[in-house]
Amino acid sequence: MLDALETLDPAPAVYDRLGVRYVNRLVGDNLIDDLPSLVRTEILGPTNIDRSDAELVASVSQSIFH
């Protein structure tokens, strides 16, 4: 992975870390409707609101729990 980073022109002079992000996607007509039965509703964010008059196209969030 660092080899690909070094092929950039100009190459970064200094880097101390490089990360890879994983994305979980739900694809299907009714999967978002099933979320409250799979995940605690307190952490569902905008997926937990009434969407009868709107279509949720994308949602990005980060949560850290101890």
C-alpha positions in Angstrom: 0.0 0.0 0.0 2.8 2.4 0.8 4.3 1.7 -2.6 1.1 3.1 -4.2 1.3 6.2 -2.0 4.9 6.8 -3.1 3.9 6.8 -6.8 2.1 10.1 -6.3 3.7 13.1 -8.0 4.8 14.9 -5.9 5.3 12.1 -3.4 4.4 13.0 0.2 7.4 14.2 2.1 6.3 12.7 5.4 3.6 10.4 6.5 3.1 8.6 9.8 0.0 6.5 9.1 -2.2 5.3 6.3 -5.6 3.9 6.9 -8.2 1.8 5.1 -11.9 2.4 5.8 -14.5 -0.3 5.7 -18.0 0.6 4.7 -21.0 -1.6 5.6 -23.8 -1.2 3.1 -27.4 -2.4 3.3 -28.8 -3.2 -0.2 -32.5 -4.1 -0.5 -35.9 -2.7 -0.3 -36.8 -3.6 3.3 -33.5 -3.9 5.1 -33.6 -0.4 6.6 -37.0 -1.1 7.9 -35.6 -4.2 9.7 -32.8 -2.3 11.5 -34.8 -1.7 14.7 -35.0 -5.4 15.2 -31.2 -5.9 14.6 -29.7 -2.8 16.3 -30.6 -0.9 19.4 -32.8 2.0 18.4 -30.8 4.5 20.4 -27.9 4.3 18.0 -29.8 4.2 14.7 -29.7 8.0 14.2 -31.5 9.2 11.1 -32.4 5.7 10.1 -34.8 5.6 13.1 -37.1 8.4 12.0 -40.4 8.2 10.1 -39.5 8.2 6.4 -43.0 8.0 5.0 -42.5 11.3 3.2 -38.7 11.0 2.5 -36.2 8.5 1.1 -33.0 8.1 3.1 -30.3 8.2 0.4 -27.2 8.2 2.5 -26.2 8.5 6.2 -22.6 8.8 7.6 -21.8 8.7 11.3 -19.2 7.7 13.8 -19.9 6.5 17.3 -17.5 5.3 20.0 -18.9 3.5 23.0 -17.0 2.4 26.1 
